Amino acid sequence: MGPSTADVRRRYAEADLVLAKNFNDLPDHIAVEMEFMHFLCAEELRALEEGNLQESTRRREMQLEFLREHLKPWVDRFAECILRSTSSSFHKSAAILLKTFVKSESEHFEGHGSQ
């Protein structure tokens, strides 16, 4: 529960996301962080559908910042560690998907002039 965890909690609050009261895991667990990215994408789409360009842009910027500051710096190392340490095809596939997602999102934002 260090500075990264506190920053993640702050970002969840800024995005109006509240963790369930019975949530017992760390807020910066990879599964929670990926769910947060999903939440931000869904909120961006909702805002677009409602014609709220300002809110859509805000959610997109939140995605970019979270990707840059919380996922991109360590996901490759994390995924490589999983790939080296398991024989489980499920976990290997999940690690590859995680790396692919972060790389794809990074390239997407770079390609749209958001960096």
C-alpha positions as CSV (number, residue, x, y, z in Angstrom):
1,M,0.0,0.0,0.0
2,G,2.5,2.6,-1.2
3,P,2.4,5.7,-3.2
4,S,1.3,3.9,-6.4
5,T,-1.7,2.4,-4.5
6,A,-2.7,5.8,-3.2
7,D,-2.4,7.3,-6.6
8,V,-4.6,4.6,-8.1
9,R,-7.3,5.2,-5.5
10,R,-7.2,8.9,-6.2
11,R,-7.6,8.2,-9.9
12,Y,-10.6,5.9,-9.3
13,A,-12.2,8.6,-7.2
14,E,-11.6,11.3,-9.9
15,A,-13.3,9.0,-12.4
16,D,-16.3,8.6,-10.0
17,L,-15.5,4.9,-9.6
18,V,-16.2,3.4,-6.2
19,L,-14.8,0.0,-5.2
20,A,-17.4,-2.4,-3.5
21,K,-17.4,-2.3,0.3
22,N,-16.6,-6.0,0.3
23,F,-13.6,-5.6,-2.0
24,N,-10.6,-7.2,-0.3
25,D,-7.9,-7.0,-2.9
26,L,-5.4,-4.3,-3.5
27,P,-6.8,-1.4,-5.6
28,D,-3.7,-1.6,-7.8
29,H,-4.1,-5.3,-8.6
30,I,-3.7,-5.8,-12.4
31,A,-7.3,-7.1,-12.7
32,V,-8.7,-4.0,-11.0
33,E,-6.5,-1.7,-13.2
34,M,-7.7,-3.5,-16.3
35,E,-11.3,-3.2,-15.1
36,F,-10.7,0.5,-14.6
37,M,-9.5,0.9,-18.2
38,H,-12.7,-0.8,-19.3
39,F,-14.7,1.5,-17.2
40,L,-13.0,4.6,-18.7
41,C,-13.6,3.3,-22.2
42,A,-17.2,2.6,-21.5
43,E,-17.7,6.1,-20.0
44,E,-15.9,7.6,-23.0
45,L,-18.4,5.8,-25.3
46,R,-21.4,6.8,-23.2
47,A,-20.4,10.4,-23.3
48,L,-19.9,10.3,-27.1
49,E,-23.3,8.7,-27.5
50,E,-24.8,11.5,-25.4
51,G,-23.0,14.1,-27.5
52,N,-20.9,15.2,-24.6
53,L,-17.5,15.8,-26.3
54,Q,-15.9,17.4,-23.3
55,E,-16.7,14.4,-21.0
56,S,-15.6,12.0,-23.7
57,T,-12.3,13.8,-24.1
58,R,-11.8,13.9,-20.3
59,R,-12.3,10.1,-20.1
60,R,-9.9,9.5,-23.0
61,E,-7.3,11.7,-21.3
62,M,-7.7,9.6,-18.1
63,Q,-7.1,6.5,-20.1
64,L,-3.9,7.9,-21.6
65,E,-2.6,9.0,-18.2
66,F,-3.4,5.7,-16.5
67,L,-1.8,3.8,-19.4
68,R,1.3,5.9,-19.3
69,E,1.8,6.1,-15.6
70,H,0.4,2.8,-14.2
71,L,0.4,0.2,-16.9
72,K,3.1,0.8,-19.5
73,P,6.0,1.2,-17.1
74,W,5.8,-2.4,-15.7
75,V,3.4,-4.6,-17.7
76,D,6.0,-6.0,-20.1
77,R,8.2,-7.1,-17.1
78,F,5.2,-8.5,-15.3
79,A,4.0,-10.5,-18.3
80,E,7.5,-11.8,-19.1
81,C,7.8,-13.0,-15.5
82,I,4.5,-14.9,-15.8
83,L,5.6,-16.4,-19.1
84,R,8.9,-17.6,-17.6
85,S,7.4,-18.9,-14.4
86,T,4.3,-20.9,-15.4
87,S,3.5,-23.9,-17.5
88,S,-0.2,-23.0,-17.5
89,S,-1.4,-22.2,-21.0
90,F,-4.2,-20.0,-19.5
91,H,-1.8,-17.8,-17.6
92,K,0.6,-17.6,-20.6
93,S,-2.2,-16.6,-22.8
94,A,-3.4,-14.0,-20.3
95,A,0.1,-12.6,-20.1
96,I,0.4,-12.3,-23.9
97,L,-3.0,-10.6,-24.1
98,L,-2.0,-8.2,-21.4
99,K,1.2,-7.2,-23.2
100,T,-0.7,-7.0,-26.5
101,F,-3.4,-4.8,-25.1
102,V,-1.0,-2.3,-23.5
103,K,1.2,-2.1,-26.6
104,S,-1.9,-1.7,-28.8
105,E,-3.4,1.0,-26.7
106,S,0.0,2.8,-26.5
107,E,0.3,2.7,-30.3
108,H,-3.3,3.8,-30.7
109,F,-2.8,6.9,-28.6
110,E,0.5,7.7,-30.3
111,G,-1.2,7.4,-33.7
112,H,-3.9,9.9,-32.7
113,G,-1.5,12.5,-31.5
114,S,-2.5,12.0,-27.8
115,Q,1.1,11.7,-26.5
